[in-house]
């Protein structure tokens, strides 16, 4: 159970950071245009 929890948290964190980076890069691209 603990292992599954840690796996889910790390997976969710990676997914969240990936989306956040995508959002930031998209905003930067919009500003550069």
Backbone as CSV, one residue per row, in Angstrom:
resi,resn,N_x,N_y,N_z,CA_x,CA_y,CA_z,C_x,C_y,C_z
1,UNK,0.840,-1.199,0.000,0.000,0.000,0.000,0.883,1.260,0.000
2,UNK,1.894,1.259,0.850,2.777,2.430,0.902,3.501,2.604,-0.422
3,UNK,3.927,1.489,-0.998,4.645,1.558,-2.271,3.744,2.142,-3.354
4,UNK,2.501,1.677,-3.408,1.569,2.189,-4.410,1.319,3.680,-4.205
5,UNK,1.222,4.090,-2.953,0.995,5.503,-2.661,2.165,6.343,-3.157
6,UNK,3.384,5.913,-2.857,4.572,6.657,-3.274,4.646,6.710,-4.795
7,UNK,4.312,5.604,-5.438,4.348,5.555,-6.900,3.338,6.533,-7.484
8,UNK,2.145,6.551,-6.926,1.092,7.441,-7.419,1.487,8.902,-7.221
9,UNK,2.042,9.201,-6.055,2.442,10.588,-5.771,3.527,11.039,-6.740
10,UNK,4.525,10.205,-6.964,5.605,10.594,-7.874,5.075,10.730,-9.296
11,UNK,4.176,9.834,-9.691,3.592,9.896,-11.030,2.788,11.182,-11.192
12,UNK,1.986,11.500,-10.191,1.160,12.710,-10.235,2.039,13.961,-10.265
13,UNK,3.128,13.947,-9.473,4.032,15.099,-9.438,4.664,15.317,-10.805
14,UNK,5.133,14.234,-11.418,5.740,14.349,-12.746,4.731,14.888,-13.745
15,UNK,3.510,14.386,-13.689,2.458,14.826,-14.604,2.160,16.306,-14.388
16,UNK,2.072,16.715,-13.124,1.775,18.112,-12.786,2.885,19.033,-13.278
17,UNK,4.149,18.660,-13.004,5.269,19.508,-13.416,5.368,19.572,-14.925
18,UNK,5.084,18.456,-15.598,5.131,18.446,-17.062,4.113,19.427,-17.623
19,UNK,2.892,19.394,-17.105,1.848,20.314,-17.567,2.207,21.753,-17.242
20,UNK,2.785,21.965,-16.063,3.159,23.317,-15.662,4.222,23.873,-16.606
21,UNK,5.229,23.049,-16.936,6.276,23.493,-17.862,5.681,23.791,-19.228
22,UNK,4.782,22.930,-19.687,4.135,23.145,-20.982,3.388,24.470,-20.976
23,UNK,2.673,24.745,-19.907,1.889,25.972,-19.800,2.814,27.191,-19.822
24,UNK,3.925,27.106,-19.084,4.864,28.231,-19.027,5.492,28.460,-20.397
25,UNK,5.916,27.391,-21.062,6.540,27.550,-22.376,5.527,28.093,-23.377
26,UNK,4.277,27.656,-23.287,3.240,28.172,-24.186,3.044,29.666,-23.958
27,UNK,3.016,30.086,-22.701,2.833,31.502,-22.389,4.011,32.309,-22.924
28,UNK,5.215,31.767,-22.775,6.408,32.464,-23.252,6.362,32.607,-24.763
29,UNK,5.939,31.533,-25.442,5.846,31.599,-26.902,4.832,32.647,-27.329
30,UNK,3.732,32.729,-26.609,2.703,33.719,-26.940,3.259,35.132,-26.782
31,UNK,4.063,35.350,-25.770,4.626,36.677,-25.533,5.642,37.034,-26.612
32,UNK,6.372,36.028,-27.101,7.402,36.293,-28.107,6.797,36.643,-29.458
33,UNK,5.591,36.179,-29.713,4.984,36.429,-31.027,4.636,37.900,-31.208
